[in-house]
Amino acid sequence: MNAADATGRSVPPPRPRPAPPSDPVLDAVARLGDGPLTEAAVREHVKPLFSRVLARPGIYLANHSLGRPLDRTADDVREAVDLWYADMDDAWIPWLDELRRFRRSVASLIGLGDASAVVPKTAAGQGLRAVLNAIDSPKPRVVATRGEFDSLDFILKTYAARGRAEVTWVEPTAGPDHRGSLPDLFEADAIIDAVRRGPAPDLVVVSQICFGTGQLMTDLPRVVTAAHAVRALVLLDTYHSAGVVPVGFDELGPDFAVGGAYKYLRGGPGACWLAIHRRHLRDAAAMPAGRPRLRTLDTGWFAKRDPFSYARPDTPELSDGGDAWLESTPAVLPFYQARAGLDFTLAIGVDRLRSYNLAQQALLAGELRARDVRVREIDPRGAFLLLPHPDAAAWCATLRSRGLIADARGPHIRLCPDVLTSAKEMERAAEIVADSLG
């Protein structure tokens, strides 16, 4: 017998849902056990999850650039498209569920206790612009390092060129193996000096791991403390740290973080985020004295209170929490595109992946040094090694022609093994590098 809804219409009983099929990614990770990763276990349980990409020829050591996707990624994206064909506008129900799932996964990954404080973006630069456009100043003062990636660096320079920001650039200082032409390392003391010198900045922008050198900034707590002492906001770029090292957002305490799934999370382009500390998402009455609630101009109708009521008051009424920072109709496919990589990373655990990667880097560095190839010493570093060369771009093209895929940034080749890279591949990569140097 059918039930009746609130209008008295007959409503058919819900159809029983079939049990969800077992997930190949989670099943494979469960078979790995809880101990440290080993190449034998990876070969048996993990590599079958990547059969499509592993069928490509060559040795891929550009995982710090574009991560290798899982086989399941194609199925996840197909699921999103199939919903469109089958359900048309009703597809928005599962599509929005996937958006919420993406926010939960990112929050878990970066150590943020409130998933609603993760705001999906299609690029890290969108997050920076949202923060700049939330600062109540026609020309916010910004402190940023020269080591920020172009996605942030170019936006800051554009704002400065248009008179919409005043940027103080923190220069690198000579590292222990300085040779005059190499990019140097950044020191927390130099950033703190820039924060304390002159008028207080409104915003400090710094990467947890620098894209050009792989330097892991270990003194970030001091930078955050110094910035907050002068009431400056801190935006942390986690693009090279999320999935590589534990980010610890809540513990570290920056005001914002940007990141994306393009690299180590194997999610491709478009699956990015802005994370907001919960202190900026409280009601204005609950904010510390003298600090109003931040409201960005980068907004859209998904930021409305109850957007699907289609109410149109003249004074915009924002949603609660991080939903107030949403923009317009979201791009849906990136959430499905990023699902498998996030599930894989969270299931294995960043700590285990980090330990395995450090062992791989040590093995690769040893193979290179045994062949008299210079590896730049940076400690601690992120997920990749640097090989100095005066014409790194041309050398990178030579390596590619010999079957070794790497990339160049400035006067360095970057080499990044990932969990799929075998010891045999690293030995062969070292041979190719040495041979290409003559």
C-alpha beads as a LAMMPS data file, in Angstrom:
LAMMPS data file: protein, C-alpha beads

438 atoms
437 bonds

1 atom types
1 bond types

-500.0 500.0 xlo xhi
-500.0 500.0 ylo yhi
-500.0 500.0 zlo zhi

Masses

1 110.0

Atoms # bond

1 1 1 0.000 0.000 0.000
2 1 1 1.362 3.392 -0.939
3 1 1 1.855 6.148 1.609
4 1 1 0.680 9.743 1.067
5 1 1 2.794 12.896 1.111
6 1 1 1.852 16.217 2.729
7 1 1 -0.445 17.114 -0.188
8 1 1 -2.310 13.835 -0.055
9 1 1 -0.809 12.490 -3.261
10 1 1 0.050 8.814 -3.422
11 1 1 3.782 8.227 -3.017
12 1 1 5.266 4.891 -4.061
13 1 1 7.365 3.151 -1.424
14 1 1 11.104 3.614 -1.819
15 1 1 12.798 0.957 -3.881
16 1 1 15.395 -1.057 -1.970
17 1 1 18.865 0.022 -2.930
18 1 1 21.317 -2.695 -3.915
19 1 1 24.341 -3.058 -1.684
20 1 1 27.171 -0.919 -3.018
21 1 1 29.839 -2.941 -4.790
22 1 1 33.144 -3.385 -3.040
23 1 1 35.636 -0.673 -3.852
24 1 1 38.835 -1.896 -5.561
25 1 1 40.927 0.935 -4.120
26 1 1 39.898 0.457 -0.509
27 1 1 40.041 -3.334 -0.829
28 1 1 43.594 -3.197 -2.214
29 1 1 44.788 -0.803 0.483
30 1 1 43.239 -3.031 3.157
31 1 1 45.294 -5.950 1.830
32 1 1 48.459 -3.867 2.304
33 1 1 48.021 -4.072 6.055
34 1 1 49.062 -1.360 8.479
35 1 1 52.843 -1.630 8.361
36 1 1 55.391 0.324 6.337
37 1 1 55.023 0.109 2.571
38 1 1 57.317 -2.250 0.684
39 1 1 57.978 -2.519 -3.019
40 1 1 56.760 -6.118 -3.061
41 1 1 53.452 -5.169 -1.446
42 1 1 53.034 -2.187 -3.754
43 1 1 53.701 -4.384 -6.773
44 1 1 51.115 -6.940 -5.648
45 1 1 48.316 -4.722 -4.346
46 1 1 48.764 -1.139 -5.580
47 1 1 50.055 -1.346 -9.133
48 1 1 46.976 -3.235 -10.418
49 1 1 44.970 -0.127 -9.516
50 1 1 46.996 1.849 -12.090
51 1 1 47.106 -0.567 -15.017
52 1 1 46.083 2.008 -17.627
53 1 1 48.714 4.615 -16.840
54 1 1 51.411 2.026 -16.173
55 1 1 50.925 0.721 -19.704
56 1 1 52.594 3.902 -20.973
57 1 1 56.238 3.511 -22.022
58 1 1 59.027 5.330 -20.229
59 1 1 59.965 6.183 -16.661
60 1 1 57.694 8.830 -15.167
61 1 1 59.394 11.032 -12.573
62 1 1 57.186 14.127 -12.960
63 1 1 54.682 13.157 -10.283
64 1 1 55.235 16.543 -8.606
65 1 1 53.761 18.071 -11.775
66 1 1 50.836 15.916 -12.922
67 1 1 50.006 12.916 -10.776
68 1 1 49.283 9.519 -12.291
69 1 1 45.555 8.644 -12.165
70 1 1 44.008 5.463 -10.881
71 1 1 41.982 3.215 -13.178
72 1 1 38.934 3.969 -11.026
73 1 1 39.132 7.659 -11.931
74 1 1 37.640 6.958 -15.363
75 1 1 34.768 5.053 -13.733
76 1 1 34.141 7.872 -11.262
77 1 1 33.948 10.489 -14.007
78 1 1 31.713 8.196 -16.052
79 1 1 29.406 7.927 -13.041
80 1 1 28.945 11.702 -13.022
81 1 1 28.182 11.801 -16.742
82 1 1 25.842 8.802 -16.566
83 1 1 23.811 10.614 -13.894
84 1 1 23.412 13.496 -16.315
85 1 1 22.121 11.234 -19.090
86 1 1 19.812 9.260 -16.817
87 1 1 18.478 11.904 -14.440
88 1 1 19.009 15.275 -16.118
89 1 1 18.332 17.988 -13.495
90 1 1 17.775 15.401 -10.765
91 1 1 21.482 14.614 -11.157
92 1 1 22.117 17.639 -8.952
93 1 1 21.146 15.602 -5.880
94 1 1 24.082 13.146 -6.157
95 1 1 26.306 15.838 -7.704
96 1 1 25.919 18.027 -4.606
97 1 1 26.486 14.986 -2.404
98 1 1 29.807 14.553 -4.220
99 1 1 30.684 18.202 -3.559
100 1 1 30.147 17.607 0.158
101 1 1 32.205 14.417 -0.010
102 1 1 35.062 16.349 -1.642
103 1 1 34.973 18.915 1.168
104 1 1 35.074 16.192 3.827
105 1 1 38.004 14.444 2.146
106 1 1 40.042 17.631 1.842
107 1 1 39.317 18.591 5.445
108 1 1 40.517 15.172 6.613
109 1 1 43.608 15.402 4.404
110 1 1 44.794 18.799 5.668
111 1 1 43.776 18.383 9.307
112 1 1 40.817 20.763 9.381
113 1 1 38.023 19.843 11.771
114 1 1 35.169 21.505 9.879
115 1 1 34.452 20.270 6.370
116 1 1 32.200 23.257 5.676
117 1 1 35.313 25.443 5.987
118 1 1 36.645 23.891 2.755
119 1 1 35.488 25.985 -0.199
120 1 1 35.829 24.243 -3.577
121 1 1 37.672 26.221 -6.236
122 1 1 38.837 25.373 -9.735
123 1 1 42.277 26.938 -9.116
124 1 1 44.413 27.947 -6.152
125 1 1 44.536 31.481 -7.535
126 1 1 40.773 31.760 -7.101
127 1 1 41.326 31.229 -3.396
128 1 1 43.948 33.977 -3.215
129 1 1 41.667 36.417 -5.039
130 1 1 38.795 35.586 -2.690
131 1 1 41.013 36.443 0.286
132 1 1 42.385 39.649 -1.269
133 1 1 38.839 40.711 -2.071
134 1 1 37.741 40.073 1.508
135 1 1 40.272 42.468 3.049
136 1 1 38.626 45.746 3.949
137 1 1 41.216 47.960 2.286
138 1 1 41.323 49.442 -1.231
139 1 1 45.031 48.556 -1.388
140 1 1 45.903 45.711 0.992
141 1 1 49.514 45.327 2.059
142 1 1 50.876 41.867 1.307
143 1 1 54.115 40.121 2.268
144 1 1 54.984 37.209 -0.029
145 1 1 58.105 35.226 -0.849
146 1 1 59.757 35.155 -4.248
147 1 1 59.282 31.397 -4.096
148 1 1 55.509 31.373 -4.645
149 1 1 54.291 29.549 -7.728
150 1 1 53.001 31.514 -10.712
151 1 1 49.372 30.789 -9.810
152 1 1 49.754 33.128 -6.825
153 1 1 52.780 35.166 -7.894
154 1 1 51.156 36.404 -11.107
155 1 1 47.940 37.445 -9.363
156 1 1 49.852 39.391 -6.709
157 1 1 51.905 41.148 -9.379
158 1 1 48.765 41.950 -11.363
159 1 1 47.054 43.439 -8.295
160 1 1 50.205 45.474 -7.565
161 1 1 50.476 46.689 -11.172
162 1 1 46.848 47.857 -11.068
163 1 1 47.332 49.624 -7.739
164 1 1 45.065 47.120 -5.950
165 1 1 47.770 45.781 -3.610
166 1 1 51.140 46.774 -2.201
167 1 1 53.426 43.749 -2.171
168 1 1 56.657 43.364 -0.210
169 1 1 58.692 40.523 -1.673
170 1 1 60.883 38.406 0.591
171 1 1 64.065 37.426 -1.223
172 1 1 65.818 34.081 -0.744
173 1 1 69.079 33.783 1.107
174 1 1 72.122 31.765 0.109
175 1 1 71.873 28.088 0.929
176 1 1 74.792 25.903 2.053
177 1 1 75.626 24.801 -1.497
178 1 1 75.163 28.213 -3.094
179 1 1 76.864 28.546 -6.501
180 1 1 75.730 32.031 -7.484
181 1 1 73.215 31.077 -10.164
182 1 1 70.982 28.685 -8.235
183 1 1 67.720 29.627 -6.535
184 1 1 68.370 29.900 -2.847
185 1 1 66.310 29.004 0.184
186 1 1 63.843 31.017 2.226
187 1 1 64.240 31.653 5.919
188 1 1 61.485 32.243 8.425
189 1 1 63.505 35.085 9.962
190 1 1 63.490 36.978 6.656
191 1 1 59.712 36.609 6.365
192 1 1 59.233 37.686 9.974
193 1 1 61.490 40.722 9.451
194 1 1 59.357 41.762 6.480
195 1 1 56.217 41.360 8.585
196 1 1 57.589 43.498 11.427
197 1 1 59.287 46.134 9.309
198 1 1 57.239 49.193 8.369
199 1 1 53.437 49.324 8.307
200 1 1 51.839 46.049 9.342
201 1 1 50.730 43.911 6.387
202 1 1 47.171 42.756 5.903
203 1 1 48.190 39.389 4.454
204 1 1 51.225 37.087 4.466
205 1 1 51.505 34.514 1.663
206 1 1 53.894 31.572 2.063
207 1 1 54.213 28.013 0.721
208 1 1 54.589 25.043 3.035
209 1 1 56.825 23.438 0.387
210 1 1 58.405 25.674 -2.262
211 1 1 57.656 24.572 -5.810
212 1 1 61.068 25.499 -7.236
213 1 1 63.388 23.944 -4.676
214 1 1 61.219 21.490 -2.751
215 1 1 62.206 23.214 0.502
216 1 1 59.918 22.248 3.398
217 1 1 59.322 25.298 5.576
218 1 1 59.648 23.944 9.110
219 1 1 59.424 27.305 10.916
220 1 1 55.900 28.151 9.798
221 1 1 54.546 28.307 13.384
222 1 1 56.891 31.249 14.026
223 1 1 55.734 32.971 10.833
224 1 1 52.064 32.524 11.760
225 1 1 52.669 33.801 15.289
226 1 1 54.572 36.868 14.052
227 1 1 51.886 37.693 11.490
228 1 1 49.080 37.359 13.995
229 1 1 50.978 39.567 16.456
230 1 1 50.533 42.484 14.024
231 1 1 46.967 41.375 13.147
232 1 1 47.951 40.150 9.685
233 1 1 46.230 37.221 7.997
234 1 1 48.233 34.211 6.760
235 1 1 47.519 32.307 3.547
236 1 1 49.366 29.007 3.230
237 1 1 49.938 27.389 -0.174
238 1 1 49.671 23.606 0.300
239 1 1 49.813 22.580 -3.354
240 1 1 53.167 20.797 -2.855
241 1 1 52.466 19.601 0.686
242 1 1 48.918 18.184 0.682
243 1 1 49.386 14.455 0.264
244 1 1 53.159 14.716 0.826
245 1 1 53.422 15.766 4.484
246 1 1 50.767 16.208 7.171
247 1 1 49.542 19.794 6.747
248 1 1 48.056 20.143 10.234
249 1 1 45.898 23.155 9.394
250 1 1 44.084 23.463 12.731
251 1 1 47.259 22.927 14.731
252 1 1 49.342 25.321 12.653
253 1 1 46.632 27.957 12.690
254 1 1 46.912 29.934 9.426
255 1 1 43.853 31.888 8.430
256 1 1 43.622 30.339 4.977
257 1 1 45.133 27.589 2.858
258 1 1 44.917 26.909 -0.845
259 1 1 45.704 23.669 -2.607
260 1 1 44.631 21.270 -5.300
261 1 1 44.487 17.649 -6.405
262 1 1 46.484 18.089 -9.629
263 1 1 49.754 16.647 -8.326
264 1 1 50.206 14.214 -5.477
265 1 1 46.465 13.571 -5.061
266 1 1 46.106 12.288 -8.648
267 1 1 42.948 14.306 -9.280
268 1 1 43.828 16.317 -12.366
269 1 1 43.051 20.002 -13.003
270 1 1 40.117 21.871 -11.506
271 1 1 39.819 20.105 -8.134
272 1 1 41.169 22.844 -5.854
273 1 1 40.151 24.459 -2.608
274 1 1 40.339 27.390 -0.237
275 1 1 40.346 26.375 3.437
276 1 1 39.253 28.953 5.998
277 1 1 40.020 28.894 9.699
278 1 1 36.871 28.552 11.750
279 1 1 37.569 31.779 13.637
280 1 1 36.598 33.638 10.452
281 1 1 33.348 31.739 10.036
282 1 1 31.704 32.622 13.328
283 1 1 28.978 35.202 13.644
284 1 1 30.251 38.782 13.887
285 1 1 29.262 38.932 17.568
286 1 1 31.568 36.006 18.331
287 1 1 34.624 37.466 16.588
288 1 1 37.548 38.867 18.617
289 1 1 37.269 42.552 19.434
290 1 1 38.288 44.780 16.556
291 1 1 38.171 42.036 13.931
292 1 1 34.988 41.998 11.826
293 1 1 33.821 38.911 10.015
294 1 1 35.522 38.607 6.644
295 1 1 33.201 38.706 3.631
296 1 1 34.622 38.278 0.157
297 1 1 33.473 40.017 -2.999
298 1 1 34.187 36.787 -4.910
299 1 1 30.728 35.396 -4.467
300 1 1 27.787 33.928 -6.331
301 1 1 24.333 32.547 -5.864
302 1 1 25.490 29.326 -4.178
303 1 1 26.657 31.546 -1.290
304 1 1 23.093 32.718 -0.674
305 1 1 21.179 31.624 2.389
306 1 1 18.925 28.860 1.070
307 1 1 19.918 29.370 -2.584
308 1 1 17.178 27.119 -3.947
309 1 1 14.436 29.249 -2.449
310 1 1 15.331 31.812 -5.138
311 1 1 14.594 34.674 -2.746
312 1 1 16.075 37.958 -4.019
313 1 1 16.321 40.485 -1.163
314 1 1 18.136 43.723 -1.999
315 1 1 20.555 43.132 0.877
316 1 1 22.371 39.836 0.194
317 1 1 21.828 37.219 2.870
318 1 1 24.778 34.843 3.081
319 1 1 24.835 31.216 4.151
320 1 1 26.581 30.145 7.338
321 1 1 30.194 29.068 7.637
322 1 1 32.265 28.354 4.572
323 1 1 29.140 28.208 2.410
324 1 1 29.180 32.017 2.507
325 1 1 32.403 31.819 0.427
326 1 1 30.940 29.652 -2.329
327 1 1 30.556 31.183 -5.758
328 1 1 28.190 30.359 -8.609
329 1 1 27.118 26.992 -10.011
330 1 1 30.063 24.686 -9.263
331 1 1 32.023 22.650 -11.768
332 1 1 30.928 19.110 -10.890
333 1 1 33.260 16.801 -12.788
334 1 1 36.409 17.771 -10.800
335 1 1 34.845 16.357 -7.618
336 1 1 34.442 12.954 -9.279
337 1 1 37.811 13.320 -10.990
338 1 1 39.513 13.777 -7.594
339 1 1 37.589 11.096 -5.709
340 1 1 39.784 8.052 -6.352
341 1 1 43.047 9.851 -5.632
342 1 1 41.760 11.311 -2.382
343 1 1 40.369 7.937 -1.297
344 1 1 43.693 6.272 -2.134
345 1 1 45.786 8.840 -0.245
346 1 1 43.567 8.903 2.824
347 1 1 43.313 5.099 2.953
348 1 1 47.075 4.517 2.810
349 1 1 47.877 7.543 4.989
350 1 1 50.117 10.509 4.300
351 1 1 52.643 9.411 6.929
352 1 1 53.185 6.045 5.229
353 1 1 53.435 7.620 1.790
354 1 1 55.919 10.167 3.141
355 1 1 58.170 7.526 4.680
356 1 1 58.167 5.485 1.494
357 1 1 58.892 8.532 -0.670
358 1 1 61.840 9.598 1.493
359 1 1 63.323 6.118 1.154
360 1 1 62.811 6.281 -2.616
361 1 1 64.467 9.699 -2.813
362 1 1 67.436 8.421 -0.820
363 1 1 67.782 5.439 -3.158
364 1 1 67.538 7.603 -6.291
365 1 1 69.981 10.162 -4.903
366 1 1 72.432 7.374 -4.094
367 1 1 72.181 5.961 -7.615
368 1 1 72.812 9.421 -9.082
369 1 1 75.783 10.217 -6.845
370 1 1 77.319 6.834 -7.615
371 1 1 77.429 8.031 -11.215
372 1 1 78.904 11.442 -10.300
373 1 1 75.652 13.310 -10.851
374 1 1 75.248 16.226 -8.508
375 1 1 72.063 16.312 -6.400
376 1 1 71.279 19.533 -4.629
377 1 1 71.240 19.124 -0.867
378 1 1 68.044 20.505 0.685
379 1 1 66.960 19.268 4.083
380 1 1 64.141 18.910 4.846
381 1 1 62.593 18.716 1.420
382 1 1 59.275 17.712 -0.095
383 1 1 58.713 14.897 -2.571
384 1 1 61.306 15.575 -5.282
385 1 1 65.034 15.892 -5.924
386 1 1 66.812 18.758 -7.717
387 1 1 69.612 18.335 -10.242
388 1 1 71.334 21.660 -11.044
389 1 1 72.096 22.416 -14.698
390 1 1 72.688 25.732 -16.517
391 1 1 70.311 24.731 -19.327
392 1 1 67.825 22.571 -17.461
393 1 1 65.010 22.937 -20.012
394 1 1 67.140 21.609 -22.882
395 1 1 68.481 18.811 -20.694
396 1 1 64.921 17.905 -19.722
397 1 1 64.037 17.535 -23.422
398 1 1 67.046 15.249 -23.889
399 1 1 65.970 13.061 -20.984
400 1 1 62.460 12.827 -22.400
401 1 1 63.829 11.685 -25.766
402 1 1 65.555 8.850 -23.899
403 1 1 62.426 7.740 -22.082
404 1 1 62.771 9.612 -18.770
405 1 1 59.932 12.056 -18.061
406 1 1 60.963 14.882 -15.746
407 1 1 60.585 18.666 -15.806
408 1 1 62.649 21.805 -15.313
409 1 1 62.126 24.880 -13.158
410 1 1 64.800 27.526 -13.531
411 1 1 68.288 25.992 -13.381
412 1 1 67.083 22.635 -12.030
413 1 1 65.721 19.330 -13.225
414 1 1 63.091 18.010 -10.822
415 1 1 62.816 14.236 -10.272
416 1 1 59.928 12.870 -8.229
417 1 1 59.450 9.148 -7.627
418 1 1 56.024 8.136 -6.407
419 1 1 54.700 5.006 -4.751
420 1 1 54.539 3.275 -8.159
421 1 1 58.222 3.855 -9.021
422 1 1 60.358 0.741 -8.683
423 1 1 63.977 0.514 -7.586
424 1 1 64.823 -0.825 -11.028
425 1 1 63.261 2.249 -12.654
426 1 1 65.270 4.560 -10.403
427 1 1 68.495 2.741 -11.245
428 1 1 67.709 3.029 -14.950
429 1 1 66.784 6.713 -14.527
430 1 1 70.168 7.399 -12.946
431 1 1 71.872 5.688 -15.883
432 1 1 69.931 7.833 -18.368
433 1 1 70.790 11.025 -16.491
434 1 1 74.491 10.167 -16.296
435 1 1 74.651 9.128 -19.949
436 1 1 72.939 12.334 -21.048
437 1 1 75.659 14.340 -19.306
438 1 1 78.295 12.617 -21.380

Bonds

1 1 1 2
2 1 2 3
3 1 3 4
4 1 4 5
5 1 5 6
6 1 6 7
7 1 7 8
8 1 8 9
9 1 9 10
10 1 10 11
11 1 11 12
12 1 12 13
13 1 13 14
14 1 14 15
15 1 15 16
16 1 16 17
17 1 17 18
18 1 18 19
19 1 19 20
20 1 20 21
21 1 21 22
22 1 22 23
23 1 23 24
24 1 24 25
25 1 25 26
26 1 26 27
27 1 27 28
28 1 28 29
29 1 29 30
30 1 30 31
31 1 31 32
32 1 32 33
33 1 33 34
34 1 34 35
35 1 35 36
36 1 36 37
37 1 37 38
38 1 38 39
39 1 39 40
40 1 40 41
41 1 41 42
42 1 42 43
43 1 43 44
44 1 44 45
45 1 45 46
46 1 46 47
47 1 47 48
48 1 48 49
49 1 49 50
50 1 50 51
51 1 51 52
52 1 52 53
53 1 53 54
54 1 54 55
55 1 55 56
56 1 56 57
57 1 57 58
58 1 58 59
59 1 59 60
60 1 60 61
61 1 61 62
62 1 62 63
63 1 63 64
64 1 64 65
65 1 65 66
66 1 66 67
67 1 67 68
68 1 68 69
69 1 69 70
70 1 70 71
71 1 71 72
72 1 72 73
73 1 73 74
74 1 74 75
75 1 75 76
76 1 76 77
77 1 77 78
78 1 78 79
79 1 79 80
80 1 80 81
81 1 81 82
82 1 82 83
83 1 83 84
84 1 84 85
85 1 85 86
86 1 86 87
87 1 87 88
88 1 88 89
89 1 89 90
90 1 90 91
91 1 91 92
92 1 92 93
93 1 93 94
94 1 94 95
95 1 95 96
96 1 96 97
97 1 97 98
98 1 98 99
99 1 99 100
100 1 100 101
101 1 101 102
102 1 102 103
103 1 103 104
104 1 104 105
105 1 105 106
106 1 106 107
107 1 107 108
108 1 108 109
109 1 109 110
110 1 110 111
111 1 111 112
112 1 112 113
113 1 113 114
114 1 114 115
115 1 115 116
116 1 116 117
117 1 117 118
118 1 118 119
119 1 119 120
120 1 120 121
121 1 121 122
122 1 122 123
123 1 123 124
124 1 124 125
125 1 125 126
126 1 126 127
127 1 127 128
128 1 128 129
129 1 129 130
130 1 130 131
131 1 131 132
132 1 132 133
133 1 133 134
134 1 134 135
135 1 135 136
136 1 136 137
137 1 137 138
138 1 138 139
139 1 139 140
140 1 140 141
141 1 141 142
142 1 142 143
143 1 143 144
144 1 144 145
145 1 145 146
146 1 146 147
147 1 147 148
148 1 148 149
149 1 149 150
150 1 150 151
151 1 151 152
152 1 152 153
153 1 153 154
154 1 154 155
155 1 155 156
156 1 156 157
157 1 157 158
158 1 158 159
159 1 159 160
160 1 160 161
161 1 161 162
162 1 162 163
163 1 163 164
164 1 164 165
165 1 165 166
166 1 166 167
167 1 167 168
168 1 168 169
169 1 169 170
170 1 170 171
171 1 171 172
172 1 172 173
173 1 173 174
174 1 174 175
175 1 175 176
176 1 176 177
177 1 177 178
178 1 178 179
179 1 179 180
180 1 180 181
181 1 181 182
182 1 182 183
183 1 183 184
184 1 184 185
185 1 185 186
186 1 186 187
187 1 187 188
188 1 188 189
189 1 189 190
190 1 190 191
191 1 191 192
192 1 192 193
193 1 193 194
194 1 194 195
195 1 195 196
196 1 196 197
197 1 197 198
198 1 198 199
199 1 199 200
200 1 200 201
201 1 201 202
202 1 202 203
203 1 203 204
204 1 204 205
205 1 205 206
206 1 206 207
207 1 207 208
208 1 208 209
209 1 209 210
210 1 210 211
211 1 211 212
212 1 212 213
213 1 213 214
214 1 214 215
215 1 215 216
216 1 216 217
217 1 217 218
218 1 218 219
219 1 219 220
220 1 220 221
221 1 221 222
222 1 222 223
223 1 223 224
224 1 224 225
225 1 225 226
226 1 226 227
227 1 227 228
228 1 228 229
229 1 229 230
230 1 230 231
231 1 231 232
232 1 232 233
233 1 233 234
234 1 234 235
235 1 235 236
236 1 236 237
237 1 237 238
238 1 238 239
239 1 239 240
240 1 240 241
241 1 241 242
242 1 242 243
243 1 243 244
244 1 244 245
245 1 245 246
246 1 246 247
247 1 247 248
248 1 248 249
249 1 249 250
250 1 250 251
251 1 251 252
252 1 252 253
253 1 253 254
254 1 254 255
255 1 255 256
256 1 256 257
257 1 257 258
258 1 258 259
259 1 259 260
260 1 260 261
261 1 261 262
262 1 262 263
263 1 263 264
264 1 264 265
265 1 265 266
266 1 266 267
267 1 267 268
268 1 268 269
269 1 269 270
270 1 270 271
271 1 271 272
272 1 272 273
273 1 273 274
274 1 274 275
275 1 275 276
276 1 276 277
277 1 277 278
278 1 278 279
279 1 279 280
280 1 280 281
281 1 281 282
282 1 282 283
283 1 283 284
284 1 284 285
285 1 285 286
286 1 286 287
287 1 287 288
288 1 288 289
289 1 289 290
290 1 290 291
291 1 291 292
292 1 292 293
293 1 293 294
294 1 294 295
295 1 295 296
296 1 296 297
297 1 297 298
298 1 298 299
299 1 299 300
300 1 300 301
301 1 301 302
302 1 302 303
303 1 303 304
304 1 304 305
305 1 305 306
306 1 306 307
307 1 307 308
308 1 308 309
309 1 309 310
310 1 310 311
311 1 311 312
312 1 312 313
313 1 313 314
314 1 314 315
315 1 315 316
316 1 316 317
317 1 317 318
318 1 318 319
319 1 319 320
320 1 320 321
321 1 321 322
322 1 322 323
323 1 323 324
324 1 324 325
325 1 325 326
326 1 326 327
327 1 327 328
328 1 328 329
329 1 329 330
330 1 330 331
331 1 331 332
332 1 332 333
333 1 333 334
334 1 334 335
335 1 335 336
336 1 336 337
337 1 337 338
338 1 338 339
339 1 339 340
340 1 340 341
341 1 341 342
342 1 342 343
343 1 343 344
344 1 344 345
345 1 345 346
346 1 346 347
347 1 347 348
348 1 348 349
349 1 349 350
350 1 350 351
351 1 351 352
352 1 352 353
353 1 353 354
354 1 354 355
355 1 355 356
356 1 356 357
357 1 357 358
358 1 358 359
359 1 359 360
360 1 360 361
361 1 361 362
362 1 362 363
363 1 363 364
364 1 364 365
365 1 365 366
366 1 366 367
367 1 367 368
368 1 368 369
369 1 369 370
370 1 370 371
371 1 371 372
372 1 372 373
373 1 373 374
374 1 374 375
375 1 375 376
376 1 376 377
377 1 377 378
378 1 378 379
379 1 379 380
380 1 380 381
381 1 381 382
382 1 382 383
383 1 383 384
384 1 384 385
385 1 385 386
386 1 386 387
387 1 387 388
388 1 388 389
389 1 389 390
390 1 390 391
391 1 391 392
392 1 392 393
393 1 393 394
394 1 394 395
395 1 395 396
396 1 396 397
397 1 397 398
398 1 398 399
399 1 399 400
400 1 400 401
401 1 401 402
402 1 402 403
403 1 403 404
404 1 404 405
405 1 405 406
406 1 406 407
407 1 407 408
408 1 408 409
409 1 409 410
410 1 410 411
411 1 411 412
412 1 412 413
413 1 413 414
414 1 414 415
415 1 415 416
416 1 416 417
417 1 417 418
418 1 418 419
419 1 419 420
420 1 420 421
421 1 421 422
422 1 422 423
423 1 423 424
424 1 424 425
425 1 425 426
426 1 426 427
427 1 427 428
428 1 428 429
429 1 429 430
430 1 430 431
431 1 431 432
432 1 432 433
433 1 433 434
434 1 434 435
435 1 435 436
436 1 436 437
437 1 437 438
